[in-house]
Structure formats: C-alpha cells, structure tokens
C-alpha cells in the first residue's frame, strides 16, 4: 500500500496542476496554459513509472514509446514556457517546433526500433532480463543511449537558456507592474532553481537505473518526495507568476531613447503634468493592480512614452515610481493611525499585501516594517 501511495504521489500532483493551469477562466494567460501542457506530459512520465514499478509489464510495454517521448519533451517545453514569460506572446507550433524537433525525431526512431523488435526481446530489454544481442536489439540500445545523451543536453541548455531570459528581460516587469510581487523576479528564479533540482534528481535516477529504486522502498520514498515536492512547487509558483515582459518588447535601449526624443518638450511637459495630476490628485497608486497601461490610457498616450518619461524625469522604473507614492501614503497612515494593523495599512495604501509593503520598504529604505514604523513615529515626536 505504501509503495502505491509513493508511486501515485507525483502522478496526482501533475494531474492536479494540469487541470488547474488549463482551467483558468477569466485569469487565462498563455504561459500558465502552456505550463499546464507541460504538467500533462509530466503526468504521462510518472504514470509510466507507476506501471513499471508495479510490474505491470504488459501495460508498460505499450506505453514505453510514449514515455520516452514525454520524458524528452518536458525540458524543451519548460524552456518554451520561459519564452512565453519573456519574449513570445503565445505558443506557435511553427515558431517553437524547432525546440521539440530532436525529441520528435528520437521518438520516431525509437518507435521504429520497437516495431521491428520481437515482443519477447523487447520486454527483456525493458525489464533487464537476459536477452540475445540481435541487430534489432542493438539498434534499440543505440537509440536508447542517444535518448539519454539528448536528455542531458536538453537539461543543460534549458537551465542556461532560462537564466539568460531572466537576466535579459527580468527588469521589464518593473517597467510594467506596480505591485512589488508582480514586478519581482524572485518567483521565476525559484522556478528555474526548482527545475535544476528536478533535473539533477532525474539524472541520478537515470544513472542508478530503475532497478535500484525497485529493490528498496526507502530509495523509492526519497525519489517520490523529491519529485512530488518539486513538481508541486513548479505548479504553485507558475500559477502565481505573471509575464516578466507583458508588452513583449525587445531589449533595445536605443529604441527607448528614440521614443523619448520623438516627444517635443511641450508634449513631455503636458504628459508629466498629467501623470503628476493622476498620482497627486486622483491617487491612482491606491489601485494595487495598477499597470503602466492604465497610466497610458489615462494620460492619452502609449506605454513606451510613459515608461520613458518616468525613467528619464524621475530616474526610476515604473514600479519604484508608483511605490514611492504608496510609501508616502503609508507614512501618513502610520502618523495619524498608528494602531492600524499591517493588513489594513497594506490595503489602504495600495500595496495589496503585507509582503508587497515589506518589500517596498526594504527596497527603498533597507528597513524592516517595524523599523520603518518606529522611524516615522519618531519624526512625529520630534
């Protein structure tokens, strides 16, 4: 019974997130939806593990080619997911097939090898029994070896590629979102670190072989806990993660400077006055989900101009600019209502959550929330 629970744990985790991420309703986003597809292929992988370790040899022998295909797809799909968070607006088979091509070719080669291998020899190959080394069996062994090599290459390229995308486009979130949690890249970094742990665990599993885990329940339990935990973390973080680069713009400093120069001095002054009006008089920063697109609509211009003006005139990104107003509001609230609980302070000042408020304080003043409150109240006394 314990063995069944351990084997089914990652199966249930991947199925759960597959359903959640693919049924978003009004909160639909292309990255989340694609992560749901990633979870579906993970579900196939761990369902296959269940059949193998439960010694359901007949059922596993039928699903094995699909298992090989799914295991080869998950890391390229994870890289595509990161591209959807940063540079690509939606998944395009035509555009992204190049990342899936090696997996598809190896799947076809492996399926051909399985087709031409006699059933008994094929089962002997799968389950480590004694077998004769025939030409067709040598072929399936070669393809299987290639699959392991390609899998390792995919893991390395995915991790490196994801970090490059984060480094190149991570700052874009702070130019779009005002909420500190949305503009932070900490969750997306955790997504990649989680992938690294999962990849290392997968590599160790492959090196040790399935037989190593089948012989000892303790090793199986360790593997189950690691994979279930990491996959749940990926699903949970991915469900909260918004696009890092919602406008899907290229990282061009020259383009931003050109956009700024296109505005006449009179037009720049008009837009700055409008921005200051909406922030000082209308207090739009109290909307915790405020984005730069909202500001662009209110001022009658586009997002690029607003971003450029804030960067050049106030010398800070959009998120820092909005949160500077929220912090001033927070100071006033603390001065006149020091008894307010933290949750009320966060909601009434536009932060949306206590964590966002704490992050804004720490980022600007390098203080904790309690230290910040003490300094504000000290000013009142003085």
C-alpha positions as CSV (number, residue, x, y, z in Angstrom):
1,X,0.0,0.0,0.0
2,X,2.8,2.4,0.9
3,X,4.5,1.7,-2.4
4,X,1.3,2.6,-4.3
5,X,1.0,5.9,-2.4
6,X,4.6,6.8,-3.1
7,X,4.3,6.0,-6.8
8,X,1.0,7.8,-7.3
9,X,2.1,11.0,-5.4
10,X,3.8,12.7,-8.4
11,X,1.0,11.4,-10.6
12,X,-1.6,13.2,-8.6
13,X,0.5,16.3,-8.3
14,X,1.0,16.7,-12.0
15,X,-2.7,15.8,-12.8
16,X,-3.8,18.4,-10.3
17,X,-1.7,21.2,-11.8
18,X,-2.6,20.1,-15.3
19,X,-6.3,20.7,-14.5
20,X,-5.8,23.9,-12.5
21,X,-3.5,25.6,-15.1
22,X,-5.7,24.6,-18.0
23,X,-8.9,25.8,-16.4
24,X,-8.1,29.4,-15.6
25,X,-11.3,31.0,-16.7
26,X,-11.0,34.9,-16.7
27,X,-7.5,34.6,-15.4
28,X,-6.2,33.0,-18.6
29,X,-2.6,33.6,-19.6
30,X,-0.6,31.8,-22.3
31,X,2.3,30.9,-20.0
32,X,0.1,29.3,-17.4
33,X,-1.8,27.4,-20.1
34,X,1.4,26.1,-21.6
35,X,2.7,25.1,-18.2
36,X,-0.5,23.1,-17.8
37,X,0.5,21.2,-21.0
38,X,4.0,20.7,-19.5
39,X,2.3,19.1,-16.5
40,X,0.3,16.8,-18.7
41,X,3.5,15.3,-20.2
42,X,4.9,15.0,-16.7
43,X,1.7,13.2,-15.8
44,X,2.5,10.7,-18.6
45,X,6.1,10.2,-17.3
46,X,5.1,9.5,-13.7
47,X,2.1,7.3,-14.8
48,X,4.6,5.3,-16.8
49,X,6.8,5.0,-13.7
50,X,3.8,3.7,-11.8
51,X,3.2,0.9,-14.3
52,X,6.9,0.0,-14.4
53,X,7.4,-0.2,-10.6
54,X,4.1,-2.0,-10.1
55,X,5.4,-4.7,-12.5
56,X,2.5,-4.2,-14.9
57,X,4.8,-5.3,-17.7
58,X,2.2,-5.8,-20.5
59,X,0.7,-2.3,-19.9
60,X,4.1,-0.6,-19.6
61,X,5.5,-2.2,-22.8
62,X,2.6,-0.5,-24.7
63,X,3.2,2.9,-23.2
64,X,7.0,2.9,-23.2
65,X,7.5,4.7,-26.5
66,X,5.1,7.4,-25.3
67,X,7.0,7.6,-22.0
68,X,10.3,8.1,-23.9
69,X,8.7,10.9,-26.0
70,X,7.2,12.6,-22.9
71,X,10.4,12.5,-21.0
72,X,12.2,14.1,-23.9
73,X,9.6,16.8,-24.3
74,X,9.3,18.1,-20.7
75,X,12.6,20.2,-20.7
76,X,12.2,21.8,-24.1
77,X,8.6,22.6,-23.1
78,X,9.9,24.2,-19.9
79,X,12.2,26.4,-22.0
80,X,9.2,27.4,-24.2
81,X,7.3,28.3,-21.0
82,X,10.1,30.7,-20.0
83,X,10.0,32.2,-23.5
84,X,6.2,32.8,-23.1
85,X,7.1,34.6,-19.9
86,X,9.6,36.8,-21.6
87,X,9.7,37.1,-25.4
88,X,6.8,35.2,-27.0
89,X,3.2,36.3,-26.7
90,X,1.7,32.8,-27.4
91,X,2.7,29.3,-28.4
92,X,3.2,28.8,-32.1
93,X,3.8,25.3,-33.4
94,X,5.6,26.9,-36.4
95,X,7.8,29.0,-34.3
96,X,8.5,26.7,-31.4
97,X,8.7,23.3,-33.2
98,X,12.4,23.7,-33.6
99,X,12.8,23.2,-29.8
100,X,10.7,20.0,-30.0
101,X,12.2,18.6,-33.1
102,X,15.1,16.4,-31.5
103,X,12.5,14.8,-29.2
104,X,10.2,14.1,-32.1
105,X,13.0,12.6,-34.2
106,X,14.2,10.3,-31.4
107,X,10.6,9.3,-30.7
108,X,10.1,8.2,-34.3
109,X,13.5,6.3,-34.3
110,X,12.6,4.6,-31.0
111,X,9.1,3.6,-32.2
112,X,10.7,2.1,-35.4
113,X,13.1,0.1,-33.2
114,X,10.2,-1.1,-31.0
115,X,8.2,-2.1,-34.1
116,X,11.0,-4.3,-35.5
117,X,12.0,-5.8,-32.2
118,X,10.2,-9.1,-31.4
119,X,8.0,-8.8,-28.3
120,X,9.9,-11.1,-26.1
121,X,13.2,-9.5,-26.9
122,X,11.7,-6.0,-26.4
123,X,10.3,-7.0,-22.9
124,X,13.7,-8.4,-22.0
125,X,15.3,-5.1,-23.0
126,X,12.8,-3.1,-20.9
127,X,12.9,-5.2,-17.7
128,X,16.6,-6.1,-17.6
129,X,16.1,-9.8,-18.3
130,X,18.7,-12.0,-20.2
131,X,18.4,-11.4,-23.9
132,X,20.4,-12.2,-27.1
133,X,22.2,-9.4,-28.7
134,X,20.5,-9.3,-32.2
135,X,20.8,-6.5,-34.7
136,X,17.4,-5.0,-34.0
137,X,18.1,-5.1,-30.3
138,X,21.5,-3.4,-30.8
139,X,19.6,-0.7,-32.7
140,X,17.1,-0.1,-29.9
141,X,20.0,0.1,-27.4
142,X,21.7,2.7,-29.6
143,X,18.6,4.8,-29.8
144,X,18.0,4.4,-26.0
145,X,21.6,5.6,-25.4
146,X,21.0,8.6,-27.7
147,X,17.9,9.5,-25.8
148,X,19.9,9.6,-22.5
149,X,22.5,11.9,-24.2
150,X,20.0,14.2,-25.7
151,X,18.1,14.3,-22.4
152,X,21.2,15.5,-20.6
153,X,21.9,18.1,-23.3
154,X,18.3,19.4,-23.1
155,X,18.6,19.8,-19.3
156,X,21.8,21.8,-19.5
157,X,20.5,24.0,-22.4
158,X,17.2,24.6,-20.7
159,X,18.7,25.8,-17.4
160,X,21.2,28.1,-19.2
161,X,18.6,29.4,-21.6
162,X,16.1,30.2,-18.8
163,X,18.7,32.1,-16.8
164,X,19.6,34.1,-19.9
165,X,16.0,35.0,-20.5
166,X,15.6,36.1,-16.8
167,X,18.8,38.2,-17.0
168,X,17.8,39.9,-20.3
169,X,14.1,40.5,-19.7
170,X,13.6,40.3,-15.9
171,X,13.8,44.1,-15.5
172,X,10.8,44.6,-17.9
173,X,8.4,43.5,-15.2
174,X,9.3,46.5,-13.0
175,X,8.5,48.8,-16.0
176,X,5.0,47.4,-16.3
177,X,3.6,46.3,-12.9
178,X,3.2,48.5,-9.8
179,X,2.7,45.6,-7.4
180,X,6.1,44.6,-5.9
181,X,5.2,40.9,-6.1
182,X,4.4,41.0,-9.8
183,X,7.5,43.1,-10.6
184,X,9.8,40.9,-8.7
185,X,11.7,38.1,-10.5
186,X,12.3,36.0,-7.3
187,X,9.5,33.5,-8.2
188,X,10.7,33.0,-11.7
189,X,14.2,32.4,-10.4
190,X,12.8,29.8,-8.0
191,X,11.1,28.2,-10.9
192,X,14.4,27.7,-12.6
193,X,16.2,26.5,-9.4
194,X,13.4,24.0,-8.8
195,X,14.0,22.8,-12.3
196,X,17.7,22.3,-11.6
197,X,16.9,20.1,-8.5
198,X,14.4,18.1,-10.6
199,X,16.9,17.7,-13.4
200,X,19.7,16.6,-11.1
201,X,17.3,14.1,-9.4
202,X,16.2,12.8,-12.9
203,X,19.8,12.4,-13.9
204,X,20.7,10.5,-10.8
205,X,17.6,8.3,-11.3
206,X,18.8,7.5,-14.8
207,X,22.3,6.7,-13.8
208,X,21.3,4.4,-10.9
209,X,18.6,2.7,-13.0
210,X,15.1,1.9,-12.1
211,X,16.1,-1.4,-10.6
212,X,18.0,0.4,-7.8
213,X,14.7,2.1,-6.7
214,X,12.6,-1.0,-7.2
215,X,14.7,-3.0,-4.7
216,X,14.4,-0.7,-1.7
217,X,11.3,1.2,-0.6
218,X,13.4,3.9,1.2
219,X,15.0,5.0,-2.0
220,X,11.7,5.0,-3.8
221,X,10.2,7.1,-1.0
222,X,13.1,9.7,-1.3
223,X,12.6,9.9,-5.0
224,X,8.8,10.3,-4.6
225,X,9.1,13.1,-2.1
226,X,11.7,15.0,-4.1
227,X,9.8,14.8,-7.4
228,X,6.4,15.4,-5.8
229,X,7.6,18.4,-3.9
230,X,9.5,20.0,-6.9
231,X,6.6,19.5,-9.3
232,X,4.1,20.9,-6.8
233,X,6.5,23.9,-6.3
234,X,6.7,24.5,-10.1
235,X,2.9,24.3,-10.4
236,X,2.3,26.7,-7.4
237,X,4.9,29.2,-8.5
238,X,3.8,29.0,-12.1
239,X,0.2,29.6,-11.1
240,X,1.3,32.9,-9.3
241,X,3.8,34.0,-11.9
242,X,2.9,36.8,-14.3
243,X,4.7,37.5,-17.6
244,X,8.0,39.2,-17.0
245,X,7.7,41.2,-20.2
246,X,4.0,41.7,-20.7
247,X,4.5,44.0,-23.6
248,X,6.9,41.5,-25.3
249,X,9.2,44.2,-26.3
250,X,12.8,43.6,-27.3
251,X,15.5,44.8,-25.0
252,X,16.5,47.9,-27.0
253,X,18.0,50.9,-25.2
254,X,18.3,52.8,-28.4
255,X,14.7,52.4,-29.2
256,X,13.7,53.8,-25.8
257,X,15.9,56.8,-26.3
258,X,14.4,57.4,-29.8
259,X,10.9,57.2,-28.4
260,X,11.8,59.8,-25.8
261,X,13.3,62.1,-28.3
262,X,10.2,61.9,-30.5
263,X,8.3,63.8,-27.9
264,X,8.5,67.5,-28.1
265,X,9.4,69.4,-24.9
266,X,5.9,70.8,-24.8
267,X,4.4,67.4,-25.1
268,X,6.7,65.9,-22.5
269,X,5.7,68.7,-20.1
270,X,2.0,68.0,-20.8
271,X,2.3,64.3,-20.1
272,X,4.4,64.9,-16.9
273,X,1.7,67.3,-15.6
274,X,-1.0,64.6,-16.4
275,X,1.0,61.9,-14.7
276,X,1.5,64.1,-11.6
277,X,-2.2,65.0,-11.6
278,X,-3.4,61.4,-11.6
279,X,-0.9,60.5,-8.9
280,X,-1.1,63.5,-6.6
281,X,-4.8,64.4,-7.0
282,X,-6.5,61.3,-8.1
283,X,-4.2,58.9,-6.2
284,X,-4.4,56.2,-8.8
285,X,-1.5,54.5,-6.9
286,X,-4.0,53.2,-4.4
287,X,-5.1,50.6,-7.0
288,X,-2.8,47.7,-6.1
289,X,-3.1,46.2,-9.6
290,X,-2.2,49.4,-11.4
291,X,-0.1,48.8,-14.5
292,X,1.7,51.2,-16.9
293,X,-1.0,50.5,-19.5
294,X,-3.6,52.0,-17.1
295,X,-1.5,55.2,-16.8
296,X,-1.0,55.3,-20.5
297,X,-4.8,55.2,-21.1
298,X,-5.5,57.9,-18.5
299,X,-2.9,60.2,-20.0
300,X,-3.9,59.5,-23.6
301,X,-0.5,58.2,-24.8
302,X,1.2,54.9,-25.1
303,X,3.1,52.8,-22.6
304,X,6.5,53.4,-24.1
305,X,6.3,57.1,-23.7
306,X,5.1,56.9,-20.1
307,X,7.9,54.5,-19.3
308,X,10.5,56.7,-21.0
309,X,9.3,59.8,-19.2
310,X,9.3,58.2,-15.7
311,X,12.7,56.7,-16.3
312,X,14.3,59.9,-17.5
313,X,12.5,62.5,-15.4
314,X,12.2,60.7,-12.1
315,X,15.2,58.4,-12.5
316,X,13.4,55.2,-11.5
317,X,11.3,52.5,-13.1
318,X,7.6,52.4,-13.1
319,X,7.2,50.1,-10.1
320,X,9.6,52.2,-7.9
321,X,7.8,55.4,-9.0
322,X,4.4,54.1,-8.0
323,X,5.6,52.6,-4.7
324,X,7.2,55.9,-3.8
325,X,3.7,57.4,-3.6
326,X,2.4,54.4,-1.7
327,X,5.2,54.8,0.8
328,X,4.3,58.4,1.4
329,X,0.7,57.4,1.9
330,X,1.9,54.8,4.4
331,X,3.8,57.4,6.4
332,X,0.7,59.5,6.7
333,X,-1.4,56.5,7.7
334,X,1.1,55.5,10.4
335,X,1.4,59.1,11.7
336,X,-2.4,59.5,12.1
337,X,-3.4,55.9,12.7
338,X,-0.6,54.1,14.4
339,X,-3.0,51.5,15.7
340,X,-3.9,50.2,12.2
341,X,-3.0,46.5,11.7
342,X,-0.5,45.7,8.9
343,X,-3.1,44.3,6.6
344,X,-5.2,47.4,6.7
345,X,-2.1,49.6,6.1
346,X,-1.2,47.5,3.1
347,X,-4.7,47.6,1.6
348,X,-5.4,51.3,2.2
349,X,-2.0,52.4,0.8
350,X,-2.3,50.4,-2.4
351,X,0.2,47.7,-1.7
352,X,-2.4,44.9,-1.8
353,X,-0.5,42.6,0.6
354,X,1.8,42.9,3.6
355,X,4.6,41.1,1.7
356,X,4.5,43.7,-1.1
357,X,4.5,46.5,1.5
358,X,7.5,45.0,3.3
359,X,9.4,44.5,0.0
360,X,8.8,48.1,-1.0
361,X,10.1,49.4,2.4
362,X,13.1,47.2,2.3
363,X,13.9,48.1,-1.3
364,X,13.7,51.8,-0.7
365,X,14.9,52.3,2.9
366,X,16.7,49.0,3.7
367,X,14.5,48.8,6.8
368,X,12.0,46.2,8.2
369,X,8.4,47.2,8.5
370,X,8.7,47.6,12.3
371,X,11.9,49.8,11.9
372,X,10.1,51.9,9.3
373,X,7.1,52.5,11.6
374,X,9.4,53.4,14.5
375,X,11.3,56.0,12.4
376,X,8.0,57.5,11.2
377,X,6.6,57.8,14.7
378,X,9.9,59.2,15.9
379,X,9.6,62.0,13.4
380,X,6.1,62.8,14.9
381,X,7.6,63.1,18.4
382,X,10.4,65.4,17.2
